[in-house]
Amino acid sequence: MNYQKLEEITKGKTLPLTAENEDGERVIIEKCLNGALEYYQLSTFQSNAWVRINRYYEDGSIDETYER
């Protein structure tokens, strides 16, 4: 997954968008703005009660954090 792929998937759709991944986990897709920096954020509600948060930036960088 990358910024461009998320742009294709969400084109013409209203965000935030909910989906289900291949593991049956609920995913929320959002487009966020931090100053002049725009990115997509995917929040995955995992079966272990953690939320994995992936951020995809236009320059190709990605970060991942977890919350409980």
Order of alpha helices (4+ residues) and beta strands (2+ residues): alpha-beta-beta-beta-beta-beta
